[in-house]
Amino acid sequence: MPDRLSGPVASIALASVGVGIVVLALKYLAYLLTGSVALYSDALESIVNVATAVAALVALRFSAIPPDANHPYGHHKAEYFSVVLNGVLIIIAAIAIFREAWLAYESPRILDAPASGLLVNLGAGIINAAWSFVLIRTGRARRALALVADGRHLLTDVITSAGVLAGVTLAWLTGWAILDPLLAALVGLNVLWSGWSLVRESVGGLMDEAVPPDTLDRIRDVISKSARGALEAHDLRTRQAGRVTFIDFHLVVPGAMPVSEAHSICDAIEKALKAEVVDATITIHVEPEEKAKHHGVLVL
């Protein structure tokens, strides 16, 4: 299996750390220019972005390690631990945001130099928006879960930043200082939901959740059409670990069929499945016709 940290995945995972640091610096500068606690909360979320980018890079490195004696199925689940860590960090950031929002609510203040601060924050948001699409597109193409999670979090950050910009602008124009901590609290809620969503999704992978129904239908269809000479396939099971999809099932063949012919059928099925499902690992248990259950996947 090729090293996943070679080529585009390696470059983008590493570049994410740099982009996160630049955006963090810009957002913190926007906070210093304005004193807005809402912009501070936006900057605090960017600290999490840097941490998650580093976590994604480390997870991709570990998931690229080939199978060994202690991990015969590979290290692909390392990406799920990265996603869990991301979610936990995001939740911690949300708690810190709520604290700052409460302190600002108790002592509202008029914003300083809001125009320049808002422009700086807008620039940071544009950078994040462009980079989130790069991460999601590359992550889906390469089946790198950590990159997709990082990109989706950045996209949430972009939406949050847009709301903060609109709200802080309104607070500046109206003079309603109370809007600033209220916006910060809303940012905290959004960040909290983002963290919970990441943790919830990663738990499915750690618990060996099956592939989505549409993918399972495609797998069944491929087996049915490519297993010519066999009778049926049953006890089909699937699970996902990072970018790898594990598929195993029992294949029923005529009792008098030579082993070499049954092996050729299995080879044909594996070739067809790997063409349909990227990075599939397939296990087929061959059985004689008296083991047929007359359900599952009938061979066309």
Phi, psi and omega in degrees: 000131183293154178293124184284348178265016173259151176077210187302320183298316180297313183297317184287320178299319179288319180295330180300324179297314179297316179298318179299320180293318179297314181296319177302314180299318181294317182290324178291325175297320178298321177295316181297325181288330187249330187075012182285127178289334176293317176291328175297317179296324177295319178293322180297323177295330179291332173299319177296323179300318178295316180297319181291327177295319177295318179297320179296318179298315180295318181296318179296324178296315181290321182291343179278348181293129181297160177302147177224187184298323181275341180226070185296341179262010178092187184240027188296332183288355176303328180295326180293322177295325176298317181294319177299315178300317177304313182298318179296316179297321180294319179295320177298318178299320180298319179298317179296322179296317179300321180297311180296322179297320180294317179297320179289329178293323179288331181224075180299148180222153178283140183286146177257141174039054186294326185299309181295320179296320179294322179295319178296317179295323178298318178299319178297321179296321179295318177299315180298318181299312181296318183289327180297321179291324176297315181296313182295316181296313180291319180299318179290321180294324182261001182055045177257097186302321182297321178292319179297316179298318179296317180294320180293324177295318178298322179295321175297321178297322179297315179297318178299314181298321179297318178295320179296316180301315180296317182291317179294323175299317179295318178297322179294315184288326184266339184080010179277090184297335183295338180296329184298305178294328178295319177297319179300320179296320178296320176300317179300318178297317180296318179295319179299317179295321178298315179297317179296320181297318179297315180297316181299318181292322183289331180298324179301319179290320179294333180267016178057049178295143180290164178293160178301154182306321182292323177292320178297320178298320178295320179296314179299319181294319179296316179298316182299321185273339186256355184262042181299130183105338175272173183255313180198166173231134179222177182053042179288126179228146178223156171203161181237142175222099185064234181273351184268135175250122179264130181231128173219146181198169176259134180245122181265128179235163176303142185299329183272001182291132177298152180300321182297322180290318177298323179294322179296322178296317179298320179298319180295320179295314181299317180298317181292320180294319180292334176286331182269321183243112182295138178057045178271139172246120193241135175234124182238127177256115183274134181228151176285166189298336179291348177271001182299140179252355179056035171205174183099234182250114176274137183280130181277000000 
